[in-house]
């Protein structure tokens, strides 16, 4: 008798991990602090507060979608385009100072040294990616592929699965064999929709109940044990 087809989630759970994808903002680099300060400086002019009740629903989404959400939620007297234009100037000044988050560089170097294909899958456009990684060129050069939000094949922003499917294909592997690191609920949803396993690394301010479906939830990349996924010991 022929075996019954396995659901995508079950297939992914039992398949060996052969490649790894990383989100970037708030996962590899501490850019979320920069986003928060810049956004507060803008909305503060209108007597508004940018807190986690708003930010938690914006993290990981495309810039246009998240900006419209901000303008609508806080009832700002400016358009999303006006907000983005002002924010862009301030962010470009600050991004080159972004620092690495704990455990990020060590894990990337470990996987690269073992020959595990790795890629960045970030909603940031390519020019902003270059600014954010300016201080970290040496270890970002270890990635086999970088897929940004303005890649021509990424037609839908997270939580659509596009960016992870494009990144996995760039590495030559299958979704079922792909492990994803994400800090945002929308990114988690995108990776799950792509049929991949996800290790969630949420900000301490995020409600962990929003990360249902992750194979593991950790507080920092320093806590990740690659040996548990057949990726060797650090």
ZAMARGU-4260 file (C-alpha; in steps of 0.2 Angstrom, whole numbers, plus 5000, padded with zeros to 4 digits):
<rodrens>
0) 5000/5000/5000 | 5007/5017/4995 | 5011/5028/5010 | 4999/5043/5013 | 5006/5060/5008
5) 5013/5069/5024 | 5008/5087/5028 | 5021/5100/5024 | 5024/5103/5043 | 5026/5085/5047
10) 5038/5083/5032 | 5048/5098/5038 | 5049/5092/5056 | 5057/5075/5051 | 5069/5081/5037
15) 5087/5085/5041 | 5092/5103/5041 | 5104/5107/5027 | 5103/5126/5026 | 5099/5140/5037
20) 5090/5157/5034 | 5092/5173/5045 | 5081/5188/5046 | 5092/5203/5050 | 5083/5217/5059
25) 5081/5213/5078 | 5089/5196/5075 | 5107/5199/5069 | 5108/5217/5071 | 5101/5229/5084
30) 5092/5241/5072 | 5076/5240/5081 | 5082/5252/5094 | 5086/5264/5080 | 5069/5262/5072
35) 5061/5265/5089 | 5070/5281/5093 | 5068/5288/5075 | 5049/5284/5075 | 5046/5292/5092
40) 5055/5308/5087 | 5043/5309/5072 | 5027/5305/5081 | 5032/5314/5097 | 5029/5330/5087
45) 5011/5326/5087 | 5009/5321/5105 | 5009/5303/5101 | 5019/5288/5109 | 5026/5274/5099
50) 5026/5260/5111 | 5025/5241/5110 | 5006/5240/5108 | 5010/5248/5091 | 5027/5242/5087
55) 5023/5224/5090 | 5012/5224/5075 | 5024/5232/5064 | 5040/5222/5066 | 5045/5212/5051
60) 5032/5219/5039 | 5037/5229/5023 | 5040/5247/5026 | 5025/5254/5016 | 5013/5242/5025
65) 5020/5245/5043 | 5020/5264/5040 | 5002/5265/5034 | 4998/5255/5050 | 5007/5267/5061
70) 4999/5282/5053 | 4981/5275/5054 | 4984/5268/5072 | 4991/5284/5079 | 4979/5295/5069
75) 4994/5305/5063 | 4990/5321/5053 | 5003/5316/5039 | 5003/5303/5026 | 5012/5286/5026
80) 5023/5293/5012 | 5027/5309/5022 | 5032/5299/5037 | 5043/5287/5026 | 5052/5302/5018
85) 5056/5310/5035 | 5061/5293/5043 | 5072/5289/5029 | 5083/5304/5031 | 5085/5300/5050
90) 5088/5282/5048 | 5101/5283/5035 | 5111/5294/5047 | 5110/5281/5061 | 5110/5264/5053
95) 5129/5263/5050 | 5131/5263/5069 | 5120/5248/5071 | 5128/5235/5083 | 5128/5216/5082
100) 5116/5206/5094 | 5123/5194/5106 | 5127/5177/5098 | 5124/5182/5080 | 5142/5183/5073
105) 5147/5168/5083 | 5133/5157/5076 | 5136/5164/5058 | 5154/5160/5059 | 5151/5142/5066
110) 5139/5138/5052 | 5150/5145/5038 | 5165/5135/5045 | 5155/5119/5044 | 5150/5122/5026
115) 5132/5124/5030 | 5123/5135/5017 | 5117/5151/5025 | 5107/5166/5019 | 5100/5183/5025
120) 5082/5186/5021 | 5078/5203/5026 | 5063/5215/5022 | 5075/5229/5020 | 5079/5236/5003
125) 5097/5233/4997 | 5104/5250/5000 | 5098/5250/5018 | 5105/5233/5020 | 5122/5240/5015
130) 5121/5254/5027 | 5116/5243/5042 | 5130/5230/5039 | 5143/5243/5036 | 5152/5239/5052
135) 5150/5220/5050 | 5156/5217/5032 | 5168/5204/5037 | 5156/5191/5044 | 5141/5196/5033
140) 5153/5191/5019 | 5151/5173/5025 | 5133/5172/5019 | 5131/5162/5003 | 5116/5173/4998
145) 5107/5189/5003 | 5089/5192/4998 | 5082/5209/5002 | 5064/5216/5001 | 5067/5224/4984
150) 5072/5208/4976 | 5062/5206/4959 | 5056/5189/4964 | 5049/5195/4981 | 5032/5201/4976
155) 5024/5199/4993 | 5031/5206/5010 | 5031/5195/5026 | 5020/5187/5031 | 5019/5181/5013
160) 5032/5167/5011 | 5041/5174/4996 | 5057/5180/5003 | 5061/5164/5012 | 5056/5153/4996
165) 5068/5164/4986 | 5082/5163/4999 | 5080/5144/5000 | 5081/5142/4982 | 5096/5153/4981
170) 5105/5141/4992 | 5099/5126/4982 | 5089/5117/4995 | 5071/5113/4999 | 5060/5122/5011
175) 5058/5106/5022 | 5077/5106/5025 | 5077/5124/5029 | 5079/5131/5047 | 5074/5150/5049
180) 5078/5162/5063 | 5066/5175/5066 | 5061/5188/5079 | 5045/5194/5072 | 5028/5186/5072
185) 5025/5191/5053 | 5042/5183/5049 | 5037/5167/5058 | 5021/5166/5049 | 5030/5169/5032
190) 5043/5155/5036 | 5029/5143/5041 | 5019/5147/5026 | 5035/5142/5016 | 5035/5125/5024
195) 5051/5128/5035 | 5055/5126/5053 | 5057/5142/5064 | 5068/5146/5079 | 5060/5162/5086
200) 5071/5175/5095 | 5058/5188/5101 | 5061/5204/5109 | 5058/5203/5128 | 5044/5215/5126
205) 5034/5203/5114 | 5021/5191/5119 | 5028/5174/5117 | 5010/5167/5114 | 5012/5175/5097
210) 5025/5163/5091 | 5015/5147/5091 | 5022/5135/5078 | 5040/5139/5081 | 5050/5123/5085
215) 5059/5133/5098 | 5058/5150/5107 | 5074/5157/5114 | 5079/5174/5122 | 5095/5176/5112
220) 5105/5167/5098 | 5118/5164/5112 | 5106/5151/5118 | 5104/5141/5102 | 5112/5124/5102
225) 5116/5119/5084 | 5120/5102/5089 | 5102/5099/5092 | 5098/5101/5073 | 5113/5092/5067
230) 5123/5107/5064 | 5138/5103/5075 | 5144/5110/5092 | 5150/5127/5095
</rodrens>
